[in-house]
Amino acid sequence: MTARNTIAEWKNLDCTYDGIFRAGRNGVKSILSPLDGRSEFVVFQTGKILVTLPNSAVPVYYPLISHPFRGPAKAVLMDLDGTSIKSEGFWIGVIEQTVCALMGNPSFRLSKEDIPFVSGFSVSEHLKYCIAKYRLDADMETARKCYMDVVHRETREILEGKGRENAYMPAPGLKKFLQRLKESHIKIGLVTSGLYEKAMPEIISGFREMDCRKPYLGDPMKFYDAVITAGTSFGDGCAGTLGELCAKPHPWLYREICEVGLGIHEEEFSSVIVLEDSAAGVLAARLAGFDVIGMRDGNIEAAGLTDLVWSMEERLENILPCILGKEERF
């Protein structure tokens, strides 16, 4: 972790949220919290850094490990929402509709200050925030069921061609970017904190949009070398999973897709690069051991995490020279 711009703005803490570590004691040099306050970095005199997530449903401390990227890449791991497909507005709208239903108030609207807390993290965290802030008379199970009802209705209409137009639009240049990676025999993994039911309509719609003209990418499940989601929801006839409990910013989605999905293990992590637009995604990738290229139209800069990324870029095509090993640094 090197000081560039935003780290000077991080807040110095006396202790971690749980009181386990204190600044100036037992080898702890400092405890820092980024601008969004959603993580805490325990910096030791030895240079070792532990990261904890105060808002996580699972109490954890992860070491911040580093395998500096060296091109050419063997694999590119790409986030879905915001990085591959522009859909954040749609999913924020789903959260808003969920709160409307739980309140029984169809005129309810989220405020501007809510946006950082209802995008970029898991659905559970988004709902937990709304329940607490708006004092909703609903537990998490009720809220999740309401959310999934909205998702099923909205995505069904989109897949039938009757829903909101431009809900899932490929990022500018995505098709050519993916084609170039394929031509260069670089493995491509797609990683999302969204549930399977949320992610699949988005992926399918995005590829359908890109395949309006030749050359065709085809079936996304065959095009990508691996795809991982936060799991599936509970329902009649469906056991469901708890994958979302440790979705981003936990590192396991990135770690699993690389080691299990792509067969690339830690000794080769320096040949893997992650593309992300969210603060949660940056943390997840870095805690998994990967360098990250950040996309500027997300919330990485607002969260104060630009110090954790390899570089910040606006367009996918700007990233190709680095991935192909033609530039050492952007």
Buried (B, 14 or more C-beta within 10 A) or exposed (E): BEEEEBBEEBEEBEBBBEEEBBBEEEEBBBBBBBBBBBBBBBBBEEEEBBBBBEBBBEEBBBEBBBBEBEBEBBBBBBBBBBBBBBBBEBBBBBBBBBBBBBBEEEEBEBEEEBBBBBBBBBBBBBBBBBBEBBEBEBEEEBBBBBBBEBBBEBBEEBBEEEBEEEBBBBBEBBBEBBBBBBEBEBBBBBBBBBBBBBBBBBBBBBBBBBBEEEEEBEEBEEBBBBBBBBBBBEEEEEEEBEBBBBBBBBBBBBBBBBBEBBEBEBEBBBBBBBBBBBBBBBBBBBBBBBBBBBBEBBBBBBBBBBBBBBBBBEBBBEBBBBBBEEEEEE
